[in-house]
Amino acid sequence: MTEDELNHYGYLWDGTQHGWVLLRAPHLEGGLCIYNKTRRTLLHIESNDLNLALCERLKQKGVEILDNIPPGDVVVSQKK
């Protein structure tokens, strides 16, 4: 994964879009996925490698890690 590819998703950690956190997902490789708790949106990234790299970057940036999705409707946003 190149730095340019990761920086394309910089909005996840740079403060331009608030609410992005990590969500525990034991069924996924790496055990985490990306979720926006403000918009109640689950970010589905098709590439396992990209998802792993983004989750690692978010952990390095110190984002919150949720154990469960809070009750209510969830929107899934898909990225390739």
Secondary structure, DSSP 8 states (H G I E B T S, - for coil): --HHHHHTTGGGTSSSSTTEEEEE-TTSTTSEEEEETTTTEEEEES-HHHHHHHHHHHHHTT--EESS--SS--EEEEE-
